[in-house]
């Protein structure tokens, strides 16, 4: 598949500043696009009915507030690279490349197999990409959009001829399954894209942002240098994801539509130019708020939150993979990816397919 042509929890996230026009990838920069996609999802399906037996909740409560009916979870003993590697191999094959031709691997993940080394290093070995440089990006649920932007810049500059960009997370490993405020929301998955120079179209613009003052609203408190692992940190469940749901919801509702508007402006486009909007699949109500902000009809929005829940960094890339495979994207279409996550961060990308 080769692409071709066709503001925070506070109101100050996106400030009313004059638009700064970014140059297109012309002149000394090369235009870069997605030339191969892949995905891998766990076989285990966990329904809302199963969660009803684990915590005090109900299928109706979960669906009405999130839109989620089921999610995929890895089996015991599996890790992020076990999903990321098959997704990567599929993307590499779709791009018409061999693994040893991949020059760079950038993985967006919050749940690497180990704190050190990076997930990208483990994936590199598993897929046989012996020539590739590797690094991870920790931007939580916006991880794929951040990784894509970083890799695109390196390929556009000519430092690399191609890059494998991965979004993969197994949040089931850092979820407290007795906490109904978080355990109903998340699932596991991985997606991958190979990017390379293209003649026209491709990635038209990206926009990344952060409001670090909201970091406390969505975090895993322990396991880093601030609170190293200890008996106390384990007993206090500080290695599990903690979320201030109301603050994250308010932040996401504001930022999703605003980020899309900013990135479209950078590409010289308007919401009505969008052929397919692929939002982070965290919550159907957040997605609906973004649709209203952009005045987009449902047929221009790709949704899979019902099947998978929030797969963190895998969310947008798996949705892009599925949309392309289902024929929802045609040559020359304008596709917008938007995601938000812990940080608090947000990112958006415009692609001409």
Secondary structure, 3 states (H helix, E strand, C coil): CCCCCCCCCCCCCCCCCCCCCCCCCCCCCCCEEEEEEEEECCCEEEEHHHHHCCCCCCHHHHHHHHCCCEEEECCCCCCHHHHHHHHHHHHHHHCCCCHHHCCEEEEECCCCCCCCCCHHHHHHHHHCCCCCEEEEECCHHHHHHHHHHHHHHHHHCCCCCEEEEEEEEEHHHHCCCCCHHHHCCECEEEEEEEEEECCCCEEEEEEEEECHHHHHHEEECCCCCCCCCCHHHHHCCCCCEEECHHHHHHHHHHHHHHHHHHHHHHCCCCHHHCCEEEECCCCHHHHHHHHHHHCCCHHHECCCHHHHCECHHHHHHHHHHHHHHCCCCCCCCEEEEEEEECCCEEEEEEEEC
